[in-house]
Amino acid sequence: MSRDPFVQKGASANLPLHFDGPPQKFCFVLLPKVTMLALAAAIEPLRIANQLTKRQLYTWQTMTEDGQPITCSNGLRITPDEALAPLDADTVGFVCAGVEPEKSSSPGVLNWLRREHRFGRSLGGICTGAFALAHAGLLKDRKFTLHWENQPGFTEAFPMLEPSPNIFETDGRITTCGGGNTSIDMMLALIEQRHGPELAIMVADMCIHMRSGTKSPQRSAHSVAIGSRNPALLRAISLMEQALEEPLSSSDLCDRLNISRRQLERLFKKYLGQGPMAYYLDLRISRAFTYLNETNMTVAEIAAATGFANTSHLSRQFRSKYGDSPHSFRKAWS
């Protein structure tokens, strides 16, 4: 008798489970430069659930637009099971993306997403898969998320859509996650919903993964990142991040924080090793870097969106930080 490819032999961990229903099917559509970590983190919990119960609770397959191998963001290639094809009625389809998401969703993939959604399929996005879902028009009035690094570029490309900071979101037939290990949390939630908390807990233990709730943020708090819980410092950073397009002056910051300029300078020098306005400038240049990487905005549009008076001002600051002009930087990666 041939071995079931979806049910592997484990060492000792097991969980007897009575379930007579059909397996839940998942299809992962791989886009160019997909992140392998996020993809593996979505599939492995399904495999482990089968292994623990010694039952085919889940099956999965991979697709690419033309059925040809896809190159991941780490340079490794994955050969899919097949080209894009209609999903069975009970199959959940996830579009899996990674770096340069604005360039990775083709008309063929978008048409496939629209068709499957029109026929009532449950769909989702892993890592930056929300770009493809948004291009297909499937995220209007939905809660959704994507990797935190790509959210600024996403909101510039889709100003009417607001991604969640949480690790994953489910809204009706749309489920999305921020990629990385958040794929595990998303799949654990789906496993728990279908087969109960005991199996989800055991799968998490097998992954050596500490579960996070859906409302958990993707990023560490500023207090963790900078090693300080000083409320004035944390509030100052928050104000800066909220006002990149129209930067606040040092006086504006002090007025809103109700502290003196000397206190503000001392806080930033103590915990961040630089003055507040230098830190603020770094934030704006870093956001410009993100826009150059993740959007099709012109350099002039990026300069305006990050609070620089003109492209020359942005270019000088960008060259000082990254050693190249915005135009040359973008050209080198095109």
C-alpha positions, -999 to +999 in steps of 0.1 A: +000+000+000+014+034-010+021+059+018-001+090+019+021+120+009+002+143+032+005+121+063+041+117+075+054+093+102+062+111+134+084+101+163+061+099+193+038+129+196+002+121+186-034+131+192-062+107+186-089+127+168-123+115+156-131+132+123-150+117+094-152+147+071-132+154+040-098+171+042-096+208+040-078+218+008-054+247+005-039+262-026-008+285-025-003+307-055+033+317-057+043+351-071+079+361-081+102+367-052+079+351-027+093+348+008+100+312+016+098+316+054+062+328+052+052+301+027+068+273+048+053+287+080+018+284+064+022+248+051+041+232+080+013+235+106-010+216+081+015+189+077+021+186+115-017+185+121-019+155+098+012+139+114-001+142+150-036+128+142-024+103+116-052+115+094-055+135+062-071+165+078-054+188+052-041+187+017-022+214-001-008+223-035+011+251-051+005+270-084+022+296-104+007+316-133+022+294-160+031+263-140+069+271-143+093+272-114+093+304-094+124+321-078+120+330-041+133+362-025+163+341-012+172+329-047+159+293-043+135+280-069+102+262-063+086+239-089+048+242-085+023+214-088+005+231-117-004+263-135-033+285-124-066+265-125-101+268-110-103+259-073-126+233-060-156+247-040-141+239-006-105+250-014-089+280+003-066+300-020-037+321-007-017+344-029+019+344-016+042+373-023+074+388-010+097+416-020+088+441-048+051+432-044+039+461-066+056+444-096+047+408-089+010+405-096+003+400-133-031+405-151-035+367-152-031+363-115-055+392-108-081+378-132-078+344-115-084+361-080-114+380-093-129+348-108-124+327-077-138+354-055-168+358-078-174+320-075-175+322-037-140+309-028-122+318+004-090+337-005-061+353+014-028+369+012+005+359+028+033+384+035+027+411+008-001+391-009-025+420+000-010+440-029-025+414-054-058+413-035-060+451-036-052+452-073-079+427-078-104+449-060-110+425-031-101+445-001-126+473-001-143+477+033-123+447+046-100+443+076-066+430+062-029+432+069+005+427+052+041+429+063+048+460+083+077+471+062+055+473+031+026+491+047+038+526+039+042+518+002+009+501+002-010+531+016+006+553-010-005+529-038-040+524-023-048+555-003-084+544+003-073+512+020-059+510+055-040+479+065-041+466+101-009+465+123-020+431+136-002+398+127-033+384+108-068+393+100-099+374+089-129+393+075-155+372+058-139+352+030-106+371+031-078+361+055-044+378+055-012+378+075+020+398+078+043+369+067+073+355+085+062+335+115+027+352+115+017+325+090+020+300+118-004+320+140-029+324+111-029+287+103-032+277+140-063+299+142-077+281+112-068+247+127-084+256+160-116+268+142-120+235+124-106+209+149-105+226+183-078+242+206-061+209+217-048+202+182-038+238+176-018+238+209+000+206+200+008+219+165+022+251+181+043+230+205+056+209+176+066+242+158+082+254+190+061+285+186+046+307+212+011+317+199+001+353+196-035+365+193-049+381+162-047+415+178-010+412+185+010+439+166+037+428+141+064+451+155+080+454+189+069+484+209+091+515+206+099+511+243+115+477+235+133+489+204+149+519+221+152+505+256+132+532+273+096+536+285+100+574+289+065+587+279+078+620+264+103+602+242+078+576+230+052+603+223+078+624+204+087+595+181+050+588+175+043+624+166+072+623+142+060+591+125+026+606+120+039+638+104+064+628+078+047+647+049+045+679+068+073+678+094+069+694+128+094+719+140+113+714+172+091+741+188+060+723+176+072+691+192+080+708+225+046+725+226+027+693+220+048+674+245+048+703+271+085+700+276+115+724+269+137+721+239+166+713+262+147+684+277+138+671+243+174+672+231+186+655+263+161+626+259+171+619+223+208+621+230+205+599+260+185+571+245+191+574+207+225+590+205+214+618+182+193+650+184+156+649+178+157+666+144+185+644+132+164+614+142+133+629+125+153+634+093+164+598+094+128+587+096+119+608+066+148+595+045+141+559+055+105+564+043+117+578+010+139+546+007+107+525+012+088+544-014+116+541-039+116+503-033+079+496-030+061+521-052+061+536-087+060+571-072+082+597-090+111+611-070+092+644-069+062+627-054+084+609-029+100+642-019+066+658-013+054+627+007+084+628+030+085+665+037+113+677+015+110+710-003+121+697-036+139+667-053+173+684-048+169+686-011+158+649-009+187+639-032+213+656-010+200+640+021+195+606+005+230+606-010+245+615+024+228+585+040+229+559+013+258+570-009+237+574-040+210+596-055+174+584-055+174+583-093+206+562-094+194+540-066+162+531-083+179+526-117+203+501-101+174+479-090+153+482-121 
